[in-house]
Amino acid sequence: MAPKVLVSDKLSETAVQIFRDRGIEVDFEPSLGKDKEKLAEVIGKYDGLAIRSATKVTAKLLESATNLKVVGRAGIGTDNVDKEASSKKGVIVMNTPFGNMITTAEHAIAMMFAVARQIPEADASTQAGKWEKSKFMGVELTAKTLGVIGAGNIGGIVCDRARGLKMKVVAYDPFLSEEKAANMGVEKVELDELLRRADFITLHVPLTDSTRNILSKENLQKTKPGVRIINCARGGLVDEQALADLIKSGHVAGAAFDVFAEEPATDNVLFGLPNVVCTPHLGASTTEAQENVALQVAEQMSNYLLDGAVENALNMPSMTAEEAKVMGPWVRLAQHLGGFIGQMTEDAIKAINITFDGVASEMNLKALDAAVVSGILKASQPDVNMVSAPVIAKERGIQISTTSQDQTGIFEGYIKVTVVSESKERSIAGTVFSDGKPRFIQIKGINIDAEVGEHMLYTTNDDVPGIIGKLGTILGQKGVNLANFTLGRSKQGGEAIAIAYVDEAVGQDVVDALKTSGGFKQVKPLEFVLG
C-alpha cells in the first residue's frame, strides 16, 4: 500500500505534485492546519504530515496520529512542533534549513543598509511631503567592522556578502575553526572582543538555552558606542528592553529587527524609536525561498517514506538515500542484535555498550546506535522505533557507550553489543555477508555462523553427546518442524549453544518439555521481523 501524506498548510502545487510523481497518495488541504479538531479527526489516516507554520503539531494531536511516521516543516523554525512528544511517539521531525538561507542572509544585508541610511524614516518623511535632506545623515558600510554572531550556513553567506561590500568581518562562533574562518576571510574572535570592535552586529544563531539573550543588558553595555544591531534570526536572542533603553540614551545608533521575543509583535518596546527598522518576520518571504523549501520538504518526506533516507531530521540521526542503500543491511543487523539481547534479558538494563569494527565503524554510527537500542527495547515496548528508542533509554537511565575500531578479525566489519543488566552481562556480535544478509557470528564469546530466522529457538547446555538428538526428538513429538540448526561451543566438554530454525512460533509447552527433559540449561524462543 502506498504511503499517504497530508498537506495541511499552503504548499505550492509543484511540491504537492512531487508526492504524486513519487507514487505517494497525497491530500492537499491547505486550510486544515488551522482547524485543530478536524485535523485530529483525520490525522490517523496519514503516514506523513507536511506543514508550514499554521499547523500546530501538539502532544494532543499526536495521540490521534496512530500511523504518523514523519512531520516535514517547509522552513527552518519548528516552534509549532512538539519535538519531545514526537520523539516519544516515534515520529521524525524534519525541516528545510537550506531552502531559505540566501533569502534570510539577503534580508539581513538589506536591513543593515536600511538602518545605516535611515531609509524607512526618510521614505515616510518624503512621502509625507517633507524634504528633510539634512535630517537623515547616514553612515557608509565600507571599511566598517561587522560582527557576526553565528557563522554557520546563513551567517556564512552574510560574511561573504559583507566582504563584497568591503567591510571588515569578525565572527563569534564556538564551532568555527580557525582554518574555516581563514577560508571565509573573517577573523574569529571571542564575544567580548566582537562587542567591543563591531560597528554593526548581526545575529545568526538558533534560540537555545546557551544563546537566549546572548545580547543581554550586560553584553549590550559592552558594545561600541554608535553600534547598530540587526536580528533576522530568532526572537529572544536580544534583551529588547535593554536595547530600547540604550537606543534612547544614544549608545546604540539604531537597530533592525525582523524577529521578536513575542510574535505576532503587535506591540513592542522597540516600536516608534528613532532609527529602528522593523519587519514582520520576512526573512524567508521571497517567492524563490517559499518554493524551494516546499520542494525540499516534499523530496525529503518522499525519500524517507519510500527509501528510509532521513534528511535534516531534528530528532534522529540523518541518513542520506545513498547511505540508506548501503547501510540498510547493517541497520537490520543492528536491530536483530538488539532484538536478540532484548528478548534474552528479563531484568532492568543498566548499560548498553556497542563496538563497531572495520567497515561498520565508517558508517553513520548514530543511526546504527539507534537501531541497536530500538531492537533491545522493542522486546518490552513493541511500538518503539529508531526515533523513540534513544529518548526512552535516556528516561530509563540506561547508559549507552560506543566504540569504533579498525578491522581486527577475519570479517571486513562487525557490530558487537554488550548489555549489562541487574543480574548479568550478555553479548552478541554480527556481520553482514556479501549476500546482504545479517549473520550472528558470536554469542557469549562462542563463535557461530547463524542466519537470522523469523522463528528461532535458542538453547544452552554442557557439551555432552545426545543433546541435539533430544532437541530434535522433543520438537518432533510436539509437532514443531525443525528447518535447520546452528551449533557452537566454547571448547570440548565446555558450554555449548544451539540455534534451531523452526517453521512457527514455539509454545510454552515445548519450552517446558525441553527444560524438564534434562541437559538444557537455558531454553528461549526468539522472534524476528525480517525484511
C-alpha positions, 0 to 999 in steps of 0.5 A, a space after each residue: 500500500 502506498 504511503 499517504 501524506 497530508 498537506 495541511 498548510 499552503 504548499 505550492 502545487 509543484 511540491 504537492 505534485 512531487 508526492 504524486 510523481 513519487 507514487 505517494 497518495 497525497 491530500 492537499 488541504 491547505 486550510 486544515 492546519 488551522 482547524 485543530 479538531 478536524 485535523 485530529 479527526 483525520 490525522 490517523 489516516 496519514 503516514 506523513 504530515 507536511 506543514 508550514 507554520 499554521 499547523 500546530 503539531 501538539 502532544 494532543 494531536 499526536 495521540 490521534 496520529 496512530 500511523 504518523 511516521 514523519 512531520 516535514 516543516 517547509 522552513 527552518 523554525 519548528 516552534 509549532 512542533 512538539 519535538 519531545 512528544 514526537 520523539 516519544 511517539 516515534 515520529 521524525 521531525 524534519 525541516 528545510 534549513 537550506 531552502 531559505 538561507 540566501 533569502 534570510 542572509 539577503 534580508 539581513 544585508 538589506 536591513 543593515 543598509 536600511 538602518 545605516 541610511 535611515 531609509 524607512 524614516 526618510 521614505 515616510 518623511 518624503 512621502 509625507 511631503 517633507 524634504 528633510 535632506 539634512 535630517 537623515 545623515 547616514 553612515 557608509 558600510 565600507 571599511 566598517 567592522 561587522 560582527 557576526 554572531 553565528 557563522 554557520 550556513 546563513 551567517 556564512 553567506 552574510 560574511 561573504 556578502 559583507 566582504 563584497 561590500 568591503 567591510 571588515 568581518 569578525 565572527 563569534 562562533 564556538 564551532 568555527 575553526 580557525 582554518 574555516 574562518 581563514 577560508 571565509 576571510 573573517 577573523 574569529 574572535 571571542 564575544 567580548 572582543 566582537 562587542 567591543 570592535 563591531 560597528 554593526 552586529 548581526 545575529 545568526 544563531 538558533 534560540 537555545 538555552 546557551 544563546 537566549 539573550 546572548 545580547 543581554 543588558 550586560 553584553 549590550 553595555 559592552 558594545 561600541 558606542 554608535 553600534 547598530 544591531 540587526 536580528 533576522 534570526 530568532 526572537 529572544 536572542 536580544 534583551 529588547 528592553 535593554 536595547 530600547 533603553 540604550 537606543 534612547 540614551 544614544 549608545 546604540 545608533 539604531 537597530 533592525 529587527 525582523 524577529 521578536 521575543 513575542 510574535 505576532 509583535 503587535 506591540 513592542 518596546 522597540 516600536 516608534 524609536 528613532 532609527 529602528 527598522 522593523 519587519 514582520 518576520 520576512 526573512 524567508 518571504 521571497 517567492 524563490 525561498 517559499 518554493 524551494 523549501 516546499 520542494 525540499 520538504 516534499 523530496 525529503 518526506 518522499 525519500 524517507 517514506 519510500 527509501 528510509 533516507 532521513 534528511 535534516 531530521 531534528 530528532 534522529 540521526 540523518 541518513 542520506 538515500 545513498 547511505 540508506 542503500 548501503 547501510 540498510 543491511 547493517 541497520 537490520 543487523 543492528 536491530 536483530 542484535 538488539 532484538 536478540 539481547 532484548 528478548 534474552 534479558 528479563 531484568 532492568 538494563 543498566 548499560 548498553 555498550 556497542 563496538 563497531 569494527 572495520 567497515 561498520 565503524 565508517 558508517 553513520 554510527 548514530 543511526 546504527 546506535 539507534 537501531 541497536 537500542 530500538 531492537 533491545 527495547 522493542 522486546 518490552 515496548 513493541 511500538 518503539 522505533 529508531 526515533 523513540 528508542 534513544 529518548 526512552 533509554 535516556 528516561 530509563 537511565 540506561 547508559 549507552 557507550 560506543 566504540 569504533 575500531 579498525 578491522 581486527 578479525 577475519 570479517 571486513 566489519 562487525 557490530 558487537 553489543 554488550 548489555 549489562 543488566 541487574 543480574 548479568 552481562 550478555 553479548 552478541 556480535 554480527 556481520 553482514 555477508 556479501 549476500 546482504 544478509 545479517 549473520 550472528 557470528 558470536 554469542 557469549 564469546 562462542 563463535 557461530 555462523 547463524 542466519 537470522 530466522 523469523 522463528 528461532 529457538 535458542 538453547 544452552 547446555 554442557 557439551 555432552 553427546 545426545 543433546 541435539 538428538 533430544 532437541 530434535 526428538 522433543 520438537 518432533 513429538 510436539 509437532 514443531 518442524 525443525 528447518 535447520 540448526 546452528 551449533 557452537 561451543 566454547 571448547 570440548 566438554 565446555 558450554 555449548 549453544 544451539 540455534 534451531 530454525 523452526 517453521 512457527 512460533 514455539 509454545 510454552 509447552 515445548 519450552 517446558 518439555 525441553 527444560 524438564 527433559 534434562 541437559 538444557 540449561 537455558 531454553 528461549 524462543 526468539 522472534 524476528 521481523 525480517 525484511 
